[in-house]
Amino acid sequence: MSVVELGPIVKTVLVRRSADDAFRIFTEEISAWWPMRTHTRARTASGEVTARVSIEARVGGRVFETLADGRELEWGEVSAYEPGAVFAMIWRMGRPAAQFTDVSVRFEPLEAEACRVTLTHANWQRLGAEGEQQRKGYDNGWIAVFEQGFGGYAGLKG
């Protein structure tokens, strides 16, 4: 049986914000821009309502959603937290450890009030037979979440 190498998903937006401000919006204002009605664990699993998404601002911190009834569903763990430069997390989404993927977001200053933000979601081969299908779904999902949600909220440039 041959192993199919699945490349990372890479999405890039240019926003009218400094790298520091874009990082803050991505990490601290995630509930304002994340499409919680369509792209959460609760919505995917059972149609429940997500009240907010949170990132604990430190390496080892949790990334999770809080449901309207107060229950929390884990998304992942922060693996890099460098304000204005890089945010990364181990993307768990309720999977066993051998199937975790990795999400990183880099913030590159272009000018005083503009930056390039690049999201990379990698290691799809860890999902085994599901990898190709999951990658296709997330490739579309990151358009709604990152390009439209974050990019639209942060202020797309040009």
C-alpha beads as a LAMMPS data file, in Angstrom:
LAMMPS data file: protein, C-alpha beads

158 atoms
157 bonds

1 atom types
1 bond types

-500.0 500.0 xlo xhi
-500.0 500.0 ylo yhi
-500.0 500.0 zlo zhi

Masses

1 110.0

Atoms # bond

1 1 1 0.000 0.000 0.000
2 1 1 1.456 3.361 -0.976
3 1 1 1.255 6.438 1.204
4 1 1 -0.128 9.571 -0.418
5 1 1 1.748 12.694 0.641
6 1 1 -0.764 15.416 1.385
7 1 1 0.690 18.902 1.217
8 1 1 -0.271 21.602 3.687
9 1 1 -3.146 23.992 3.162
10 1 1 -1.790 27.532 2.814
11 1 1 -4.041 30.609 2.856
12 1 1 -2.814 34.213 2.743
13 1 1 -4.556 37.534 3.287
14 1 1 -3.254 41.097 3.211
15 1 1 -4.870 43.263 5.882
16 1 1 -4.860 46.969 6.686
17 1 1 -3.415 46.425 10.166
18 1 1 0.005 46.338 11.730
19 1 1 1.319 42.827 12.407
20 1 1 0.839 43.431 16.152
21 1 1 -2.765 44.520 15.665
22 1 1 -3.562 41.651 13.279
23 1 1 -2.102 39.167 15.786
24 1 1 -4.221 40.665 18.567
25 1 1 -7.353 40.445 16.430
26 1 1 -6.594 36.843 15.499
27 1 1 -5.962 35.681 19.060
28 1 1 -7.981 37.987 21.326
29 1 1 -10.991 38.803 19.132
30 1 1 -11.468 35.351 17.626
31 1 1 -15.109 35.174 18.758
32 1 1 -15.858 38.348 16.792
33 1 1 -14.716 36.956 13.444
34 1 1 -14.938 33.144 13.664
35 1 1 -18.144 31.899 11.918
36 1 1 -19.518 30.101 14.978
37 1 1 -22.841 29.212 13.367
38 1 1 -21.152 27.039 10.768
39 1 1 -17.572 26.134 11.796
40 1 1 -17.364 24.770 15.350
41 1 1 -17.177 21.340 16.966
42 1 1 -20.622 21.736 18.536
43 1 1 -22.197 22.668 15.217
44 1 1 -20.465 19.802 13.459
45 1 1 -21.250 17.193 16.116
46 1 1 -24.720 17.973 17.350
47 1 1 -26.014 21.304 16.114
48 1 1 -25.546 22.986 19.497
49 1 1 -24.836 26.691 19.888
50 1 1 -21.311 27.971 20.526
51 1 1 -21.177 31.145 22.630
52 1 1 -17.477 31.953 22.189
53 1 1 -14.073 30.736 21.061
54 1 1 -11.065 31.317 23.326
55 1 1 -7.295 31.145 23.063
56 1 1 -5.206 31.071 26.249
57 1 1 -2.329 33.438 25.438
58 1 1 0.682 31.227 26.159
59 1 1 2.504 28.174 24.868
60 1 1 0.634 25.208 26.303
61 1 1 -2.580 27.241 26.535
62 1 1 -5.888 25.835 25.420
63 1 1 -7.846 26.697 22.295
64 1 1 -11.504 25.872 22.881
65 1 1 -15.125 26.768 22.306
66 1 1 -17.640 27.410 25.062
67 1 1 -21.215 26.328 24.448
68 1 1 -24.232 28.389 25.447
69 1 1 -24.739 26.073 28.457
70 1 1 -21.134 26.620 29.660
71 1 1 -19.629 23.323 28.511
72 1 1 -16.268 23.538 26.762
73 1 1 -15.061 21.634 23.713
74 1 1 -11.326 21.501 23.082
75 1 1 -9.884 22.460 19.711
76 1 1 -6.186 22.329 20.456
77 1 1 -3.134 23.522 22.336
78 1 1 -1.028 26.614 21.663
79 1 1 2.433 25.574 20.428
80 1 1 3.826 29.043 19.553
81 1 1 2.744 32.457 20.797
82 1 1 4.903 35.360 19.608
83 1 1 2.778 38.537 19.423
84 1 1 3.075 40.258 16.073
85 1 1 4.953 37.324 14.545
86 1 1 3.517 33.814 14.908
87 1 1 0.672 31.890 16.506
88 1 1 0.596 28.108 16.200
89 1 1 -1.451 25.314 17.666
90 1 1 -1.735 21.575 17.733
91 1 1 -5.148 21.038 16.108
92 1 1 -6.831 18.258 18.096
93 1 1 -10.571 18.610 17.460
94 1 1 -11.432 15.559 19.564
95 1 1 -9.087 13.194 17.715
96 1 1 -6.540 10.764 19.212
97 1 1 -2.980 12.113 19.562
98 1 1 -1.674 10.234 16.516
99 1 1 -4.148 12.192 14.347
100 1 1 -3.423 15.740 15.517
101 1 1 -2.600 18.215 12.752
102 1 1 -0.765 21.534 13.017
103 1 1 -1.969 25.066 12.318
104 1 1 0.397 28.035 12.187
105 1 1 -0.348 31.670 11.437
106 1 1 2.476 34.058 10.515
107 1 1 2.212 37.840 10.549
108 1 1 4.606 39.660 8.203
109 1 1 4.750 43.474 8.312
110 1 1 4.503 45.128 4.892
111 1 1 4.251 48.752 5.995
112 1 1 3.205 50.620 9.152
113 1 1 -0.474 49.723 8.853
114 1 1 -0.480 46.652 6.622
115 1 1 0.685 43.069 6.902
116 1 1 0.559 39.692 5.214
117 1 1 -1.014 36.951 7.305
118 1 1 -0.382 33.363 6.224
119 1 1 -2.183 30.363 7.683
120 1 1 -0.685 26.908 7.152
121 1 1 -2.507 23.713 8.163
122 1 1 -0.204 20.695 7.867
123 1 1 0.353 17.008 8.601
124 1 1 -2.762 15.575 6.956
125 1 1 -1.071 12.187 6.555
126 1 1 -1.592 11.668 10.301
127 1 1 -5.298 11.166 9.588
128 1 1 -4.609 8.034 7.569
129 1 1 -7.378 7.067 5.156
130 1 1 -9.402 10.158 6.132
131 1 1 -6.571 12.561 5.364
132 1 1 -7.384 13.418 1.769
133 1 1 -11.102 13.971 2.416
134 1 1 -10.469 15.988 5.578
135 1 1 -7.874 18.128 3.802
136 1 1 -10.365 18.955 1.032
137 1 1 -12.989 19.944 3.593
138 1 1 -10.602 22.132 5.564
139 1 1 -9.254 23.722 2.382
140 1 1 -12.772 25.039 1.763
141 1 1 -13.405 25.694 5.455
142 1 1 -10.373 27.940 5.854
143 1 1 -11.732 30.138 3.051
144 1 1 -14.833 30.907 5.141
145 1 1 -13.009 31.038 8.463
146 1 1 -9.672 32.671 7.648
147 1 1 -10.020 34.530 4.365
148 1 1 -13.595 35.762 4.796
149 1 1 -13.965 35.695 8.593
150 1 1 -10.588 36.941 9.815
151 1 1 -9.661 38.836 6.637
152 1 1 -13.031 40.564 6.445
153 1 1 -13.016 41.517 10.119
154 1 1 -9.380 42.684 10.163
155 1 1 -9.836 44.723 6.966
156 1 1 -8.610 43.242 3.716
157 1 1 -6.077 45.409 1.915
158 1 1 -6.608 46.343 -1.712

Bonds

1 1 1 2
2 1 2 3
3 1 3 4
4 1 4 5
5 1 5 6
6 1 6 7
7 1 7 8
8 1 8 9
9 1 9 10
10 1 10 11
11 1 11 12
12 1 12 13
13 1 13 14
14 1 14 15
15 1 15 16
16 1 16 17
17 1 17 18
18 1 18 19
19 1 19 20
20 1 20 21
21 1 21 22
22 1 22 23
23 1 23 24
24 1 24 25
25 1 25 26
26 1 26 27
27 1 27 28
28 1 28 29
29 1 29 30
30 1 30 31
31 1 31 32
32 1 32 33
33 1 33 34
34 1 34 35
35 1 35 36
36 1 36 37
37 1 37 38
38 1 38 39
39 1 39 40
40 1 40 41
41 1 41 42
42 1 42 43
43 1 43 44
44 1 44 45
45 1 45 46
46 1 46 47
47 1 47 48
48 1 48 49
49 1 49 50
50 1 50 51
51 1 51 52
52 1 52 53
53 1 53 54
54 1 54 55
55 1 55 56
56 1 56 57
57 1 57 58
58 1 58 59
59 1 59 60
60 1 60 61
61 1 61 62
62 1 62 63
63 1 63 64
64 1 64 65
65 1 65 66
66 1 66 67
67 1 67 68
68 1 68 69
69 1 69 70
70 1 70 71
71 1 71 72
72 1 72 73
73 1 73 74
74 1 74 75
75 1 75 76
76 1 76 77
77 1 77 78
78 1 78 79
79 1 79 80
80 1 80 81
81 1 81 82
82 1 82 83
83 1 83 84
84 1 84 85
85 1 85 86
86 1 86 87
87 1 87 88
88 1 88 89
89 1 89 90
90 1 90 91
91 1 91 92
92 1 92 93
93 1 93 94
94 1 94 95
95 1 95 96
96 1 96 97
97 1 97 98
98 1 98 99
99 1 99 100
100 1 100 101
101 1 101 102
102 1 102 103
103 1 103 104
104 1 104 105
105 1 105 106
106 1 106 107
107 1 107 108
108 1 108 109
109 1 109 110
110 1 110 111
111 1 111 112
112 1 112 113
113 1 113 114
114 1 114 115
115 1 115 116
116 1 116 117
117 1 117 118
118 1 118 119
119 1 119 120
120 1 120 121
121 1 121 122
122 1 122 123
123 1 123 124
124 1 124 125
125 1 125 126
126 1 126 127
127 1 127 128
128 1 128 129
129 1 129 130
130 1 130 131
131 1 131 132
132 1 132 133
133 1 133 134
134 1 134 135
135 1 135 136
136 1 136 137
137 1 137 138
138 1 138 139
139 1 139 140
140 1 140 141
141 1 141 142
142 1 142 143
143 1 143 144
144 1 144 145
145 1 145 146
146 1 146 147
147 1 147 148
148 1 148 149
149 1 149 150
150 1 150 151
151 1 151 152
152 1 152 153
153 1 153 154
154 1 154 155
155 1 155 156
156 1 156 157
157 1 157 158
